[in-house]
Amino acid sequence: QVQLVESGGDLVQAGGSLRLSCAASRSPFSTNEMGWYRQAPGKQRELVAVIVSGGTTNYADSVKGRFTISRDNAKNTVYLQMNSLKPEDTAVYYCKVQLNYGLHNADYWGQGTQVTVSS
């Protein structure tokens, strides 16, 4: 088990910036990846960005060049720096951590943090 605490969501004007944080409780199991997903009203949850254990990152096309995911291993925290925000970025943002239990993996989700971008 791992607990995730997200923060950083807010109301911001288009063109502005926000930084989301997700602090994960310590686990004796290794982490495959940490990532951010989002869900807008009436839409399915979608991947925003993910960072795997080796440091490789992957982004949704819609956020490439604007968002940056990073990880502080000492703090067991993953960040999402969001710049040049657009109204279509409005959504609840969820942090996800995948742990490696050896024979299987398990996903854990945060409670979500609201990001609202006004035009």
C-alpha positions in Angstrom: 0.0 0.0 0.0 1.0 3.6 -0.6 -0.7 6.8 0.2 -0.6 9.8 -2.1 -1.1 13.4 -1.2 -1.6 15.8 -4.0 -1.5 19.6 -3.9 -1.2 22.6 -6.1 -4.5 22.8 -8.0 -6.0 26.2 -8.3 -7.9 28.7 -10.5 -5.6 30.4 -13.0 -5.9 32.6 -16.1 -5.0 31.3 -19.5 -1.3 31.6 -20.1 -0.5 31.2 -16.5 1.4 28.5 -14.7 0.8 26.0 -11.9 2.9 23.3 -10.2 1.3 20.2 -8.9 2.9 18.0 -6.3 2.3 14.4 -5.3 4.0 13.0 -2.2 4.0 9.3 -1.8 4.4 7.4 1.4 7.4 5.1 1.6 7.1 1.6 0.5 9.5 -1.4 0.6 8.6 -2.2 -2.9 10.1 -0.5 -6.0 8.2 2.0 -8.1 7.8 1.3 -11.7 6.5 4.7 -12.6 4.8 7.9 -11.3 2.5 9.9 -13.4 -0.3 12.4 -13.8 -3.6 11.9 -15.3 -6.6 14.2 -15.7 -10.3 13.9 -16.1 -12.5 16.7 -17.5 -16.3 16.7 -17.0 -17.9 14.3 -19.3 -14.6 12.8 -20.5 -12.6 9.8 -19.7 -9.5 10.0 -17.6 -6.4 10.5 -19.8 -2.7 10.3 -19.4 -0.9 13.7 -19.0 2.6 12.7 -18.2 4.6 9.8 -16.7 8.1 9.3 -15.5 9.5 5.7 -15.1 12.0 4.5 -12.7 14.9 5.1 -15.1 13.9 8.7 -15.6 12.4 8.4 -19.0 9.3 10.6 -19.5 6.3 10.5 -21.7 3.8 13.2 -22.4 0.4 13.5 -24.0 0.7 15.3 -27.3 -1.6 18.0 -26.1 0.8 19.1 -23.3 4.2 18.5 -25.0 6.3 21.6 -24.7 4.1 23.1 -22.0 4.2 20.6 -19.1 7.2 19.1 -17.4 7.1 16.1 -15.1 9.9 15.6 -12.6 10.6 13.4 -9.6 12.5 14.0 -6.3 13.5 10.6 -5.1 14.7 11.8 -1.8 11.2 13.2 -1.0 9.4 10.4 -3.0 7.5 13.2 -4.7 6.5 13.7 -8.3 5.8 17.2 -9.7 4.0 18.5 -12.8 5.0 22.0 -13.9 2.3 23.4 -16.1 3.1 26.4 -18.2 1.1 28.3 -20.9 -2.1 26.8 -19.5 -5.2 26.7 -21.7 -8.9 26.5 -20.8 -8.9 23.0 -22.2 -6.4 22.0 -19.5 -9.3 22.4 -17.0 -9.8 19.1 -15.2 -9.2 17.1 -12.0 -5.6 16.0 -12.0 -4.8 12.7 -10.4 -1.4 11.3 -9.4 -0.8 7.6 -10.0 2.0 5.4 -8.7 2.7 1.9 -9.9 4.5 -0.4 -7.5 6.3 -3.6 -8.5 5.4 -6.5 -6.3 7.5 -8.9 -8.3 4.8 -11.2 -9.7 2.4 -8.4 -10.4 2.2 -4.6 -10.4 -0.4 -2.4 -8.5 -1.6 1.1 -9.2 -2.4 3.6 -6.5 -4.3 6.9 -7.1 -4.4 10.2 -5.3 -7.6 11.9 -4.4 -7.3 14.4 -7.3 -6.7 18.2 -7.4 -8.8 20.6 -9.4 -7.1 22.8 -12.0 -9.3 25.4 -13.6 -8.1 27.7 -16.3 -10.2 30.7 -17.2 -10.2 32.3 -20.6 
